[in-house]
Amino acid sequence: MPAIMAPSPHLSIKTSSTTSQAASRRGARQVKQHVELYEEEVTNDHNAANDLDMDNAEAEDLTGDTLTEPSQEASQPNPVQQLLRDMQADQHKRNEHRKRIVYKAYKDAHASTQDAITSHFDEHEASAAGAHEAQMARLKELLRLKAEIEREMAEKLGKLRGDYLYHSKAMEQVIEHRMNQLK
């Protein structure tokens, strides 16, 4: 059975929140380079541990025990690499979930804002239509009063003309009569 070495003390495994904070501060390329360097260190440490295991296996072989095949260890994924892949996949899932939540919140806010604008506009149109109808009714009433006043003015003007003509003829007769008396 292959011996699994614990991570060396100079390598610290970051929690997902620390990783997400670091990932948010760095670009994708920097994160990938960091992961590759970390994997390289882990691989180097793992290879060093494998060399020690091989020495132990050779020593055990000299004592009569069976050798472990290095191909079995090579076919199994490195636990640290698998942990990093899992962390990346989980982080990707969390990011996608957050994006969906933000997009849904945006769509909901957009829809509610659009509804509020539409209802406010409809209310404004209703109140403006009421005010417009009241103004139109008042305008019609004023036009009716104007027409009635103009009709009355025309009647009075006609009466004044008639009175003027009557009085001017009466005045002419008086003047003619006076002229006849003076002659």
C-alpha positions in Angstrom: 0.0 0.0 0.0 1.5 3.4 -0.9 2.2 5.7 1.9 0.4 9.0 1.8 2.5 11.9 3.1 0.9 14.7 5.0 1.4 18.1 3.5 4.6 19.7 4.7 4.3 22.4 7.4 5.5 25.2 5.0 2.5 24.5 2.8 -0.8 25.8 4.2 -4.1 24.8 2.7 -6.3 27.9 2.3 -10.0 27.8 3.1 -12.5 28.5 0.4 -13.2 32.0 1.7 -9.5 32.8 1.7 -9.2 31.4 -1.8 -12.2 33.4 -3.0 -10.8 36.6 -1.5 -7.5 36.0 -3.1 -9.2 35.1 -6.4 -11.2 38.2 -6.4 -8.0 40.3 -5.9 -6.1 38.6 -8.7 -6.9 37.9 -12.3 -7.5 34.5 -13.6 -4.0 34.2 -15.1 -2.4 35.0 -11.7 -4.6 32.5 -10.0 -3.7 29.8 -12.5 0.0 30.7 -12.1 -0.4 30.5 -8.3 -2.1 27.1 -8.6 0.6 25.8 -10.9 3.4 26.9 -8.6 1.5 25.4 -5.7 1.0 22.1 -7.6 4.7 22.1 -8.6 5.7 22.5 -4.9 3.3 19.8 -3.8 4.6 17.5 -6.7 8.2 18.2 -5.7 7.3 17.4 -2.1 5.4 14.3 -3.2 8.3 13.2 -5.4 10.7 13.6 -2.5 8.3 11.6 -0.3 8.1 9.0 -3.1 11.9 8.8 -3.2 11.9 8.1 0.6 9.1 5.5 0.1 11.1 3.9 -2.7 14.1 3.7 -0.4 11.9 2.2 2.3 10.4 -0.2 -0.2 13.8 -1.3 -1.4 14.8 -1.8 2.2 11.6 -3.8 2.8 12.3 -5.7 -0.4 15.7 -6.7 1.0 13.8 -8.0 4.1 11.5 -10.1 1.8 8.4 -7.8 1.5 6.9 -7.0 -1.9 7.7 -3.8 -3.7 5.0 -1.2 -4.4 4.7 -0.3 -8.0 5.2 3.3 -8.8 2.6 3.1 -11.7 -0.1 2.7 -9.1 0.8 6.0 -7.4 1.1 7.8 -10.8 -2.3 6.7 -11.9 -4.0 8.0 -8.7 -4.6 11.8 -8.7 -2.6 13.9 -6.3 -4.9 14.7 -3.4 -3.7 18.3 -3.2 -4.3 18.7 -7.0 -7.7 17.1 -6.6 -8.5 19.4 -3.7 -7.5 22.4 -5.7 -9.6 21.3 -8.7 -12.6 20.7 -6.3 -12.1 24.1 -4.7 -12.0 25.8 -8.2 -15.1 23.9 -9.3 -16.9 24.8 -6.1 -15.8 28.5 -6.4 -17.0 28.5 -10.0 -20.4 27.1 -8.9 -20.7 29.7 -6.2 -19.8 32.5 -8.6 -22.4 31.2 -11.1 -25.0 31.0 -8.3 -24.2 34.6 -7.2 -24.4 35.7 -10.8 -27.8 34.1 -11.2 -29.0 35.7 -8.0 -27.7 39.1 -9.0 -29.3 38.7 -12.5 -32.6 37.7 -11.0 -32.5 40.6 -8.6 -31.7 42.9 -11.5 -34.6 41.5 -13.6 -37.0 41.8 -10.7 -35.9 45.4 -9.9 -36.1 46.2 -13.7 -39.6 44.8 -13.9 -40.9 46.5 -10.7 -39.3 49.8 -11.8 -40.9 49.5 -15.2 -44.3 48.7 -13.6 -43.9 51.7 -11.2 -43.1 54.0 -14.1 -46.0 52.7 -16.2 -48.5 53.0 -13.3 -47.2 56.5 -12.4 -47.5 57.5 -16.1 -51.1 56.1 -16.2 -52.0 57.9 -13.0 -50.6 61.1 -14.5 -52.5 60.6 -17.7 -55.7 60.0 -15.8 -55.3 63.1 -13.7 -54.2 65.1 -16.7 -57.2 63.8 -18.7 -59.5 64.9 -15.9 -57.9 68.4 -15.8 -58.1 68.6 -19.6 -61.8 67.7 -19.6 -62.5 70.3 -16.9 -60.6 72.9 -18.9 -62.4 72.0 -22.1 -65.8 72.3 -20.3 -64.8 75.7 -18.9 -63.6 76.8 -22.3 -66.9 75.7 -23.9 -68.9 77.6 -21.3 -66.8 80.7 -21.8 -67.2 80.5 -25.6 -71.0 80.2 -25.1 -71.0 83.2 -22.8 -68.9 85.1 -25.4 -71.3 84.3 -28.2 -74.2 85.4 -26.0 -72.5 88.7 -25.1 -71.6 89.4 -28.7 -75.3 88.7 -29.7 -76.5 91.1 -27.0 -73.9 93.7 -28.1 -75.1 93.4 -31.8 -78.7 93.8 -30.6 -77.8 96.9 -28.6 -75.7 98.3 -31.4 -78.6 97.8 -33.8 -81.0 99.6 -31.4 -78.5 102.4 -30.9 -78.3 102.8 -34.7 -82.0 102.9 -35.0 -82.2 105.4 -32.1 -79.4 107.5 -33.7 -81.2 107.5 -37.1 -84.5 108.5 -35.4 -82.9 111.2 -33.4 -80.9 112.5 -36.3 -84.0 112.8 -38.4 -85.8 114.5 -35.6 -82.9 116.9 -35.2 -83.0 117.6 -39.0 -86.7 118.4 -38.8 -86.2 120.7 -35.8 -83.4 122.5 -37.5 -85.4 122.9 -40.7 -88.3 124.1 -38.8 -86.1 126.7 -37.0 -84.6 127.8 -40.2 -88.0 128.4 -41.7 -89.0 130.5 -38.7 -85.9 132.6 -39.0 -86.4 133.4 -42.6 
